[in-house]
Amino acid sequence: MDSKLLEGLEHKEEHMQGSDILRDIVIGMSDGLTVPFALAAGLSGAVQTTSLIIIAGLAEIAAGSIAMGLGGYLAGKTENDHYNSELKREYDEVERVPEIERMEVGEFFANLGFNKPLQEMAVDEMTKDKDKWVDFMMKYELNLDKPDPARARKSAFNIGASYIVGGLIPLSPYFFVASGTDGLKISAVITLICLFIFGFFKSKITGVNPLGGAFRVMIIGALAAGCAFGIAKLIQH
């Protein structure tokens, strides 16, 4: 079989790791900007003491970053466990029913338009090495790419850190003013601008209309904060 064809089939996309990091940042930043902003807005509607808002906001950021980080860790761990489970099953099938597995490899090349003699050559070449054979089945039969073994830890850190960065943005104005209402006004301007910028780049990367996506993210954040502020005012009175 043509070695260049095999190299192409075994090629690993280098951009996958970068997309995982980007996804983690998007998850962490989107919640980090929105949730502490809504909390600070709600507290600003109930109290005027900025120290209480800052303490509550920092506590929420700490708790939120830990919770989000753990969620990312569990998701990454589950992805690794699933891959390893399927890998073990695929090795077992290659040992127990090699002819069926060879037929499945042949079907793949048939779908690519290979004629019968070329299919047989391709199958023989692919099944010479058991490890390459199993890797091929994992990728092209099960559509599973081998995950980064450290993915769970990296995801936990990326999401948690992004949440902290996002959460400090709406909370930062309260450190420099004495009134909760004044802090909310400045926080709203800064946070909505950041949400717009974040939504713009997020939409651009994902292929959505950038302006539409930016306004959508900004409006969602504004609605969350507005509802929290209104509810706090209602409860107060």
C-alpha positions in Angstrom: 0.0 0.0 0.0 1.2 3.6 -0.7 3.2 4.8 2.4 1.9 8.3 1.8 -1.7 7.2 2.1 -0.9 5.4 5.4 0.8 8.5 6.7 -2.3 10.6 5.8 -4.6 8.1 7.5 -2.4 8.2 10.7 -1.9 12.0 10.7 -2.9 13.6 14.0 -4.5 17.0 13.8 -2.3 19.4 15.8 -5.1 22.0 16.2 -7.2 19.7 18.4 -5.4 20.5 21.7 -5.7 24.2 20.9 -9.4 23.9 20.4 -9.8 22.1 23.7 -8.0 25.0 25.5 -10.2 27.5 23.7 -13.3 25.6 24.7 -12.2 25.6 28.3 -11.6 29.3 28.3 -15.0 30.0 26.7 -16.7 27.9 29.4 -14.9 29.5 32.2 -15.1 33.1 31.0 -18.7 33.0 30.0 -19.8 31.9 33.5 -17.2 34.0 35.2 -18.4 37.2 33.6 -22.1 36.5 34.1 -22.6 34.9 37.5 -20.5 37.2 39.7 -21.9 40.2 37.8 -25.5 39.1 38.5 -24.6 38.4 42.2 -23.0 41.8 42.6 -25.9 43.5 41.0 -28.4 41.7 43.2 -26.4 42.6 46.4 -26.2 46.2 45.1 -30.0 46.3 45.1 -30.1 45.2 48.7 -27.1 46.8 50.4 -24.9 49.8 50.0 -21.9 48.5 51.9 -19.3 47.6 49.2 -17.3 45.5 51.7 -20.1 43.0 52.0 -20.5 42.9 48.2 -16.7 42.3 47.8 -16.6 39.6 50.4 -19.6 37.8 48.9 -18.3 38.3 45.4 -14.9 36.9 46.2 -16.5 33.9 48.0 -18.6 33.2 44.9 -15.7 33.5 42.6 -13.7 31.0 44.8 -16.6 28.6 45.0 -17.5 29.0 41.3 -14.0 28.4 40.1 -13.6 25.3 42.2 -17.0 23.9 41.1 -16.3 24.7 37.4 -12.8 23.3 37.6 -14.1 20.1 39.1 -16.7 19.9 36.4 -13.9 20.2 33.8 -11.8 17.6 35.5 -14.6 15.1 35.6 -15.5 15.7 32.0 -11.8 15.2 31.0 -11.5 12.1 33.2 -14.7 10.6 31.7 -13.4 11.2 28.2 -10.2 9.4 29.0 -12.0 6.5 30.8 -14.4 6.1 27.8 -11.5 6.0 25.3 -9.5 3.4 27.4 -12.6 1.3 27.8 -13.2 1.2 24.0 -9.5 0.6 23.3 -9.6 -2.4 25.5 -12.7 -3.7 23.8 -11.2 -3.1 20.4 -8.0 -5.1 21.3 -10.2 -7.9 22.5 -12.2 -8.0 19.2 -9.1 -8.0 17.1 -8.0 -11.1 19.1 -11.3 -12.9 19.1 -12.8 -12.1 15.8 -10.0 -10.8 13.5 -11.8 -11.7 10.3 -14.8 -9.5 11.2 -12.5 -6.7 12.0 -10.7 -7.2 8.7 -14.0 -7.0 6.9 -14.7 -3.7 8.7 -11.4 -2.3 7.5 -12.2 -3.5 4.0 -15.6 -1.7 4.1 -13.8 1.5 5.0 -11.5 1.4 2.0 -14.4 0.3 -0.2 -16.3 3.4 0.8 -13.3 5.4 -0.3 -13.7 3.9 -3.8 -10.9 1.4 -3.7 -11.3 -1.6 -6.1 -11.3 -5.1 -4.7 -7.6 -5.9 -5.2 -6.5 -2.6 -3.8 -8.9 -3.1 -0.8 -7.2 -6.4 0.0 -3.7 -4.8 -0.3 -4.8 -2.0 2.0 -6.3 -4.4 4.6 -3.2 -6.6 4.6 -1.0 -3.6 5.1 -3.2 -2.1 7.8 -3.6 -5.3 9.8 0.1 -6.2 9.9 0.7 -4.3 13.1 -1.9 -4.9 15.8 -1.4 -1.5 17.5 -1.8 0.4 14.3 -4.8 -1.8 13.4 -6.5 -1.0 16.7 -5.6 2.7 16.4 -7.1 2.7 12.9 -10.4 1.1 14.2 -10.6 3.6 17.1 -10.3 6.6 14.8 -12.2 5.5 11.7 -14.8 3.0 13.1 -15.5 4.6 16.5 -14.5 8.2 15.6 -12.5 8.5 18.8 -9.2 10.4 18.9 -6.7 9.5 21.6 -7.2 12.2 24.4 -4.4 13.9 26.2 -3.7 11.8 29.4 -3.3 15.1 31.3 -6.5 16.6 29.7 -8.5 16.4 33.0 -6.0 18.4 35.0 -5.4 20.9 32.2 -9.2 21.4 31.7 -9.7 21.9 35.5 -7.0 24.6 35.6 -8.1 26.3 32.4 -11.7 26.6 33.3 -11.1 27.5 36.9 -8.5 30.2 36.0 -10.8 31.6 33.3 -13.7 31.8 35.8 -11.5 33.7 38.2 -10.3 36.2 35.6 -13.9 36.7 34.3 -15.3 37.0 37.8 -12.9 39.7 38.9 -13.9 42.0 36.1 -17.4 42.9 37.3 -16.3 42.9 41.0 -13.3 45.2 40.5 -15.1 48.5 40.6 -16.5 47.9 44.1 -12.9 48.1 45.5 -12.7 51.8 44.5 -16.1 53.2 45.5 -18.0 53.6 48.7 -21.5 53.0 47.4 -22.9 49.8 46.0 -25.0 51.7 43.5 -22.0 53.6 42.2 -20.1 50.3 42.0 -22.9 48.7 40.0 -23.0 51.6 37.5 -19.2 51.2 36.7 -19.4 47.4 36.9 -22.3 47.3 34.4 -20.4 49.5 31.8 -17.1 47.5 32.1 -18.8 44.1 32.2 -21.1 44.7 29.3 -18.2 45.9 27.2 -16.2 42.8 28.1 -19.2 40.6 27.4 -19.6 42.2 24.0 -15.9 41.7 23.2 -16.0 38.2 24.5 -19.2 37.4 22.5 -17.7 38.9 19.4 -14.5 36.8 19.4 -16.4 33.7 20.6 -18.9 34.0 17.7 -16.1 34.7 15.2 -14.2 31.6 16.2 -17.3 29.4 16.1 -18.5 30.7 12.7 -21.5 32.6 14.0 -22.3 36.2 13.0 -19.9 38.1 15.3 -22.1 41.2 15.9 -25.2 39.1 16.5 -23.3 36.8 18.9 -21.7 39.7 20.7 -25.1 41.4 21.3 -26.7 38.1 22.3 -24.0 37.5 25.0 -24.2 41.0 26.2 -28.0 41.0 26.5 -28.0 37.7 28.4 -25.5 39.2 30.9 -27.5 42.4 31.3 -30.8 40.5 31.8 -29.2 38.2 34.4 -27.9 41.2 36.4 -31.1 43.2 35.9 -33.3 40.4 37.2 -31.0 39.8 40.2 -31.1 43.6 41.0 -34.9 43.7 40.7 -35.5 40.6 42.8 -33.2 42.0 45.5 -35.1 45.3 45.5 -38.5 43.4 45.8 -37.3 41.3 48.6 -35.9 44.4 50.4 -39.2 46.2 50.3 
